[in-house]
Amino acid sequence: MTTVADLKGKTVAFAASGGLDSCTVTKWLTEHGVTVVAFTADIAQPDETDFAEVGRRMRACGAADYVAIPLHDMIAAAGVEGVQFQARYEGAYWNTTGIGRHVIVAGMVPAMRDRGISVLSHGATGRGNDQVRFQLCTNMLAPDFAVYAPWRDPAFLARFRGRTEMIDYCEERKLPIKASKSAPYSTDANLLGLTHEAGKLEHLDTPPWFVTPGMGVLPKDAPDEPEEVSIRFEEGRPVAVNGKTTTPFEAITEANRVGGRHAVGIATHLVENRFVGIKSRGVYEAPGMEVLGTAYAYLLQLVLDRRGRELFDALSPFVAKQVYQGYGFDLGTHMAREAVKPVTALATGAITLTLYKGRAEFAAAADVPHQLYSESNASMEAVGEFDHADSEGFLRVLQVSARALAANRQVVPPGWAKG
């Protein structure tokens, strides 16, 4: 384990958001003889757009230098991949922070190499998932780098038990922090979404609706009139929103705007299983991911056959767990990417959704060249190529095994079927 004593006289690259942890760790390290270069990833976080101000705060806390890394296209590409996999952790969370940590490390590593820095530091706590993500992503992309986590350093833990001690420390040194002891929760943000946790959210008798949305409105405050939005995908990539050509970044940005306005993907509540083995409660916002992800899900319904669907449905939770746990760069995730490529290649078409008070529902599909759905074959009317009478032979084959099960006493009806 790397400790502050090991770093004396050395330079570390600190992944800085400009918040309380960033200010505290930077000042504390400099007081222990460590040179800190603060790195901030510009991943289009809606709660922090003035990176010059972040740089001023970090320098005021003792950082020897400040580097802002532009990663708009990278975070957008990673978000689109999440949509393509339908990778929602435990069925509800679009992995926005997990994706963001992978992007931050992928952006920091080459920037660190350019400056000859080989120690990456972060402010993630020892109880959460982010420490794992920063550690594993760095170990995989730069195995020659060291990772310093102050929240696992006994010297840091002896000085700071939590937010209260950090705030007191920063106020004593007149550092430019925004945090207060009365903050009801903490928030992490990027282009793909916001995650709210801690504070009042740790109490299960507190409803989640006190959280102030940062990317839209709560359903009760959404417009009374529904709105339609059309998303066109080409080989899995969102290339147009409401007929306007977009890059992935522009598509997510616009989907965030329209989805947030109608409370889609806002205030998703989840008590989840953290990788470290404890439960945590969070409220998540991801309007753009929810809009694009829902549209893509409807497109997949038209394209995938039964057996392809079964394999895809196994890949989705696997990749969601991989990203959540910090394994987005390993062999397993690479194998999943290769497996889903044939599906992505077929995912072309336009899906129109109706957005209304937190819901995104199917309205129409058009120009889906690889769809398997046939209106004539599916019709209950006397049209199409599928003759109802042809099913007689099909059912005769199926009944052989069904009757064999009964004859050999392998049919066990549930209790409710015996009344």
C-alpha positions as CSV (number, residue, x, y, z in Angstrom):
1,M,0.0,0.0,0.0
2,T,1.3,3.5,-0.9
3,T,1.3,5.9,2.0
4,V,1.9,9.7,2.2
5,A,5.3,8.9,3.7
6,D,6.3,7.0,0.5
7,L,5.3,10.1,-1.6
8,K,7.4,12.7,0.2
9,G,9.4,14.6,-2.5
10,K,7.5,13.0,-5.3
11,T,4.8,14.3,-7.7
12,V,1.3,12.9,-7.9
13,A,-1.5,13.4,-10.3
14,F,-4.7,14.0,-8.4
15,A,-8.1,13.4,-10.0
16,A,-9.7,16.6,-8.8
17,S,-13.3,17.6,-9.0
18,G,-12.7,20.9,-7.2
19,G,-14.9,19.8,-4.3
20,L,-14.3,19.2,-0.6
21,D,-12.2,16.0,-1.0
22,S,-10.1,17.6,-3.7
23,C,-9.3,20.7,-1.7
24,T,-8.6,18.7,1.5
25,V,-6.4,16.1,-0.1
26,T,-4.4,18.5,-2.1
27,K,-3.6,20.8,0.8
28,W,-2.9,17.8,3.1
29,L,-0.5,16.3,0.6
30,T,1.4,19.5,0.1
31,E,1.8,19.9,3.8
32,H,3.5,16.5,3.8
33,G,6.0,17.4,1.2
34,V,4.2,16.0,-1.9
35,T,3.9,18.0,-5.2
36,V,0.4,17.8,-6.5
37,V,-0.7,18.3,-10.1
38,A,-4.5,18.5,-10.2
39,F,-6.2,16.9,-13.2
40,T,-9.8,17.6,-14.0
41,A,-11.6,15.6,-16.7
42,D,-14.0,17.7,-18.7
43,I,-16.8,15.1,-19.1
44,A,-19.5,17.7,-19.5
45,Q,-20.5,17.6,-15.9
46,P,-23.5,20.0,-15.6
47,D,-22.6,21.1,-12.1
48,E,-19.2,22.4,-13.0
49,T,-18.6,24.2,-16.3
50,D,-16.0,26.8,-15.3
51,F,-12.8,24.8,-15.2
52,A,-10.7,28.0,-14.9
53,E,-12.4,28.5,-11.5
54,V,-11.7,24.9,-10.6
55,G,-8.0,25.5,-11.5
56,R,-7.9,28.6,-9.3
57,R,-9.4,26.7,-6.3
58,M,-6.9,23.9,-6.7
59,R,-4.0,26.2,-6.9
60,A,-5.3,28.0,-3.8
61,C,-5.1,24.7,-2.1
62,G,-1.5,24.1,-3.0
63,A,-1.5,22.4,-6.4
64,A,1.7,23.1,-8.3
65,D,-0.2,22.9,-11.6
66,Y,-3.7,22.3,-13.0
67,V,-4.7,20.3,-16.1
68,A,-8.2,20.2,-17.6
69,I,-8.6,17.3,-20.0
70,P,-11.3,17.6,-22.7
71,L,-13.2,14.3,-22.9
72,H,-16.6,15.1,-24.3
73,D,-16.3,12.7,-27.2
74,M,-15.0,9.9,-25.0
75,I,-17.7,10.1,-22.4
76,A,-20.3,10.3,-25.2
77,A,-18.9,7.2,-27.0
78,A,-18.8,5.3,-23.7
79,G,-22.4,6.3,-23.0
80,V,-23.5,5.1,-26.4
81,E,-21.8,1.7,-25.7
82,G,-23.8,1.5,-22.5
83,V,-27.0,2.1,-24.5
84,Q,-26.0,-0.6,-27.1
85,F,-25.5,-3.1,-24.3
86,Q,-28.6,-1.9,-22.4
87,A,-26.2,-2.1,-19.5
88,R,-28.2,-1.1,-16.4
89,Y,-26.8,-2.3,-13.1
90,E,-29.3,-4.3,-11.1
91,G,-31.9,-3.4,-13.7
92,A,-32.2,0.3,-13.0
93,Y,-28.9,2.2,-12.9
94,W,-27.3,3.3,-16.2
95,N,-23.8,3.1,-14.6
96,T,-23.2,6.8,-15.3
97,T,-20.5,7.2,-12.6
98,G,-18.9,3.9,-13.3
99,I,-18.6,4.8,-17.0
100,G,-17.3,8.2,-16.0
101,R,-14.4,6.7,-13.8
102,H,-13.3,4.6,-16.7
103,V,-13.2,7.6,-19.0
104,I,-11.4,9.7,-16.4
105,V,-8.6,7.2,-16.1
106,A,-8.4,6.6,-19.8
107,G,-8.0,10.4,-20.3
108,M,-5.5,10.9,-17.4
109,V,-3.0,8.1,-18.2
110,P,-1.7,9.6,-21.4
111,A,-1.7,13.1,-20.0
112,M,0.3,11.9,-17.0
113,R,2.8,10.1,-19.2
114,D,3.3,13.3,-21.1
115,R,4.3,15.0,-17.9
116,G,6.4,12.2,-16.5
117,I,4.0,11.5,-13.6
118,S,3.5,7.9,-12.5
119,V,1.4,8.2,-9.4
120,L,-2.4,8.6,-9.8
121,S,-4.3,9.7,-6.7
122,H,-8.0,10.1,-6.1
123,G,-10.4,11.0,-3.3
124,A,-12.7,8.0,-3.4
125,T,-13.7,6.6,0.0
126,G,-12.8,3.1,1.3
127,R,-16.4,2.1,1.5
128,G,-17.4,2.8,-2.1
129,N,-17.1,1.5,-5.6
130,D,-15.0,4.4,-7.1
131,Q,-11.8,3.3,-5.3
132,V,-12.1,0.0,-7.1
133,R,-12.7,1.6,-10.4
134,F,-9.8,4.0,-10.1
135,Q,-7.5,1.2,-8.9
136,L,-8.4,-1.4,-11.5
137,C,-8.6,0.9,-14.5
138,T,-5.2,2.4,-13.7
139,N,-3.7,-1.1,-13.1
140,M,-5.0,-2.3,-16.4
141,L,-4.1,0.7,-18.6
142,A,-0.9,1.6,-16.8
143,P,0.4,-1.3,-14.7
144,D,3.6,0.6,-14.1
145,F,1.8,3.4,-12.3
146,A,1.2,3.5,-8.5
147,V,-2.2,4.5,-7.1
148,Y,-2.5,6.5,-3.9
149,A,-5.8,6.5,-2.1
150,P,-5.7,8.8,0.9
151,W,-8.9,7.3,2.3
152,R,-7.0,4.0,2.7
153,D,-3.9,5.7,4.2
154,P,-3.8,5.3,8.1
155,A,-2.2,8.8,8.4
156,F,-5.0,10.4,6.5
157,L,-7.7,8.4,8.4
158,A,-6.1,9.4,11.7
159,R,-6.6,13.1,10.7
160,F,-9.9,12.9,9.0
161,R,-12.9,10.8,10.1
162,G,-15.3,12.4,7.6
163,R,-16.8,15.5,6.1
164,T,-17.0,17.4,9.4
165,E,-13.2,17.2,10.0
166,M,-12.4,18.1,6.4
167,I,-14.6,21.1,6.4
168,D,-13.1,22.3,9.7
169,Y,-9.6,21.7,8.2
170,C,-10.4,23.7,5.1
171,E,-12.0,26.6,7.0
172,E,-9.1,26.9,9.3
173,R,-6.8,27.3,6.3
174,K,-9.3,29.5,4.5
175,L,-9.5,27.2,1.5
176,P,-12.2,28.0,-1.2
177,I,-14.6,25.1,-0.5
178,K,-18.3,25.1,-1.4
179,A,-19.3,22.2,0.9
180,S,-21.2,22.8,4.2
181,K,-22.0,20.5,7.1
182,S,-25.7,20.9,6.4
183,A,-25.6,19.5,2.8
184,P,-28.4,17.0,2.6
185,Y,-26.6,14.7,0.2
186,S,-23.6,14.5,-2.2
187,T,-23.7,14.5,-6.0
188,D,-21.4,13.2,-8.7
189,A,-22.1,14.4,-12.2
190,N,-21.1,14.0,-15.9
191,L,-22.7,14.2,-19.3
192,L,-24.5,10.9,-18.8
193,G,-26.2,11.6,-15.5
194,L,-26.1,12.6,-11.8
195,T,-25.8,10.3,-8.8
196,H,-27.0,11.5,-5.4
197,E,-26.1,9.6,-2.2
198,A,-25.2,10.0,1.5
199,G,-26.6,12.5,3.9
200,K,-30.4,12.2,4.3
201,L,-30.5,9.5,1.7
202,E,-28.9,7.1,4.2
203,H,-32.1,7.1,6.1
204,L,-34.7,4.8,4.7
205,D,-37.6,6.7,6.3
206,T,-36.8,9.7,4.0
207,P,-38.5,9.6,0.6
208,P,-36.2,10.5,-2.3
209,W,-38.3,13.3,-3.6
210,F,-36.5,16.0,-1.5
211,V,-33.6,15.7,-4.0
212,T,-33.4,18.7,-6.2
213,P,-33.0,17.5,-9.8
214,G,-30.0,18.8,-11.7
215,M,-31.0,17.6,-15.2
216,G,-34.7,18.1,-15.3
217,V,-37.8,18.2,-13.2
218,L,-39.7,15.7,-11.0
219,P,-42.7,14.0,-12.6
220,K,-45.2,16.2,-10.7
221,D,-43.6,19.3,-12.2
222,A,-43.4,18.0,-15.8
223,P,-45.6,19.5,-18.6
224,D,-49.2,18.4,-18.8
225,E,-48.9,17.8,-22.5
226,P,-46.9,14.9,-23.9
227,E,-44.1,15.4,-26.5
228,E,-42.8,13.1,-29.2
229,V,-39.1,12.7,-29.9
230,S,-37.6,10.6,-32.7
231,I,-34.2,9.0,-32.5
232,R,-32.5,7.6,-35.6
233,F,-29.8,5.0,-35.1
234,E,-27.4,3.8,-37.8
235,E,-25.5,0.6,-36.8
236,G,-26.2,1.3,-33.2
237,R,-25.2,5.0,-33.1
238,P,-27.7,7.8,-32.6
239,V,-27.2,9.9,-35.7
240,A,-30.3,12.2,-35.6
241,V,-32.8,13.5,-33.1
242,N,-36.1,14.8,-34.5
243,G,-34.6,14.8,-37.9
244,K,-31.5,16.9,-37.0
245,T,-28.2,15.2,-37.6
246,T,-26.1,14.7,-34.5
247,T,-22.9,13.4,-33.1
248,P,-23.1,11.0,-30.2
249,F,-22.3,13.9,-27.8
250,E,-25.0,16.1,-29.4
251,A,-27.6,13.3,-29.3
252,I,-27.0,12.7,-25.6
253,T,-27.1,16.4,-24.9
254,E,-30.4,16.9,-26.7
255,A,-31.9,13.7,-25.2
256,N,-30.9,15.1,-21.8
257,R,-32.7,18.3,-22.5
258,V,-36.0,16.9,-23.8
259,G,-36.0,13.9,-21.5
260,G,-35.3,16.0,-18.4
261,R,-38.0,18.5,-19.3
262,H,-40.5,15.6,-19.1
263,A,-38.9,14.0,-16.0
264,V,-37.8,10.9,-17.9
265,G,-34.9,9.2,-16.1
266,I,-35.2,11.6,-13.2
267,A,-35.1,10.5,-9.5
268,T,-34.6,6.8,-10.2
269,H,-34.4,5.2,-6.7
270,L,-32.2,2.2,-6.0
271,V,-30.8,0.4,-3.0
272,E,-28.0,-1.4,-4.6
273,N,-25.2,-3.9,-3.8
274,R,-21.8,-2.2,-3.8
275,F,-18.8,-4.3,-5.0
276,V,-17.3,-3.9,-1.5
277,G,-20.2,-5.9,0.0
278,I,-22.4,-3.3,1.6
279,K,-25.8,-1.9,0.5
280,S,-26.1,1.8,-0.5
281,R,-29.0,3.9,-1.4
282,G,-28.9,6.4,-4.3
283,V,-31.1,8.6,-6.4
284,Y,-30.0,8.7,-10.1
285,E,-30.7,11.1,-13.0
286,A,-30.0,10.0,-16.5
287,P,-32.6,11.5,-18.8
288,G,-30.6,11.2,-22.0
289,M,-29.5,7.6,-21.4
290,E,-33.1,6.7,-20.5
291,V,-34.5,8.3,-23.7
292,L,-31.8,6.8,-26.0
293,G,-31.8,3.5,-24.1
294,T,-35.6,3.1,-24.4
295,A,-35.6,3.9,-28.1
296,Y,-32.8,1.4,-28.7
297,A,-34.6,-1.2,-26.7
298,Y,-37.6,-0.9,-29.0
299,L,-35.3,-1.1,-32.0
300,L,-33.8,-4.4,-30.7
301,Q,-37.3,-5.8,-30.3
302,L,-37.7,-5.5,-34.0
303,V,-34.3,-6.9,-34.9
304,L,-33.4,-9.8,-32.6
305,D,-34.7,-13.3,-33.0
306,R,-35.5,-15.5,-30.1
307,R,-32.1,-17.1,-29.7
308,G,-30.2,-13.9,-30.4
309,R,-32.3,-12.2,-27.8
310,E,-31.4,-14.8,-25.2
311,L,-27.7,-14.3,-25.7
312,F,-28.1,-10.5,-25.7
313,D,-30.0,-10.6,-22.5
314,A,-27.2,-12.5,-20.9
315,L,-24.6,-10.0,-22.1
316,S,-26.5,-6.9,-20.7
317,P,-26.2,-7.7,-17.0
318,F,-22.7,-9.0,-17.4
319,V,-21.4,-5.8,-18.9
320,A,-23.4,-3.7,-16.5
321,K,-21.7,-5.5,-13.6
322,Q,-18.3,-5.3,-15.3
323,V,-18.5,-1.6,-15.6
324,Y,-20.0,-1.1,-12.2
325,Q,-17.1,-3.1,-10.6
326,G,-14.3,-1.4,-12.6
327,Y,-13.6,-4.2,-15.2
328,G,-14.6,-2.3,-18.3
329,F,-11.2,-2.8,-19.9
330,D,-10.6,-6.5,-19.2
331,L,-10.8,-9.5,-21.4
332,G,-14.4,-10.4,-20.4
333,T,-15.7,-7.0,-21.4
334,H,-13.7,-7.2,-24.7
335,M,-15.3,-10.5,-25.5
336,A,-18.7,-9.1,-24.8
337,R,-18.0,-6.2,-27.2
338,E,-17.1,-8.6,-29.9
339,A,-20.2,-10.7,-29.2
340,V,-22.5,-7.7,-29.5
341,K,-21.0,-6.3,-32.8
342,P,-23.3,-8.3,-35.1
343,V,-26.3,-6.9,-33.2
344,T,-25.0,-3.4,-33.4
345,A,-24.5,-3.7,-37.1
346,L,-28.2,-4.5,-37.5
347,A,-29.5,-1.8,-35.3
348,T,-30.5,0.8,-37.9
349,G,-33.9,2.6,-37.8
350,A,-35.9,5.5,-36.4
351,I,-37.9,5.1,-33.2
352,T,-40.4,7.7,-32.0
353,L,-41.2,7.9,-28.3
354,T,-43.9,9.7,-26.4
355,L,-42.5,11.5,-23.3
356,Y,-45.0,12.2,-20.5
357,K,-44.5,12.8,-16.8
358,G,-41.5,10.5,-16.3
359,R,-42.4,7.9,-18.9
360,A,-41.0,7.2,-22.4
361,E,-43.3,5.0,-24.4
362,F,-43.3,3.6,-27.9
363,A,-45.0,5.7,-30.5
364,A,-43.7,4.5,-33.9
365,A,-40.9,2.8,-35.8
366,A,-39.8,3.6,-39.3
367,D,-37.1,2.6,-41.8
368,V,-35.8,-0.5,-40.0
369,P,-34.2,-2.5,-42.8
370,H,-33.2,-5.5,-40.7
371,Q,-36.4,-5.9,-38.7
372,L,-37.9,-9.4,-38.5
373,Y,-41.4,-8.2,-37.7
374,S,-43.8,-8.7,-40.6
375,E,-47.2,-7.1,-40.3
376,S,-48.7,-9.6,-42.7
377,N,-47.3,-12.7,-40.9
378,A,-48.3,-11.3,-37.5
379,S,-51.9,-10.4,-38.6
380,M,-54.8,-12.3,-37.2
381,E,-56.7,-11.5,-40.4
382,A,-56.7,-13.9,-43.4
383,V,-53.6,-12.3,-45.0
384,G,-50.0,-13.0,-45.3
385,E,-47.9,-16.1,-45.9
386,F,-48.5,-17.8,-42.5
387,D,-51.4,-20.3,-42.8
388,H,-53.1,-21.0,-39.4
389,A,-53.6,-24.6,-40.5
390,D,-49.9,-25.1,-40.8
391,S,-49.6,-25.0,-37.0
392,E,-51.4,-28.4,-36.7
393,G,-48.2,-30.3,-37.6
394,F,-46.2,-28.1,-35.4
395,L,-48.4,-28.8,-32.4
396,R,-48.4,-32.5,-33.1
397,V,-44.6,-32.6,-32.7
398,L,-44.7,-30.6,-29.5
399,Q,-47.4,-32.8,-27.9
400,V,-45.2,-35.8,-28.1
401,S,-42.8,-34.6,-25.4
402,A,-45.7,-33.1,-23.3
403,R,-47.5,-36.4,-23.2
404,A,-44.2,-38.2,-22.5
405,L,-43.7,-36.1,-19.4
406,A,-47.2,-36.9,-18.2
407,A,-46.8,-40.6,-18.8
408,N,-43.6,-40.8,-16.9
409,R,-45.0,-38.8,-13.9
410,Q,-42.7,-35.8,-14.5
411,V,-45.5,-33.2,-14.4
412,V,-45.8,-31.5,-11.0
413,P,-48.5,-28.7,-11.1
414,P,-48.1,-26.0,-8.5
415,G,-50.5,-25.8,-5.5
416,W,-52.7,-23.2,-7.1
417,A,-53.4,-25.5,-10.1
418,K,-54.8,-28.2,-7.9
419,G,-57.9,-26.4,-6.6
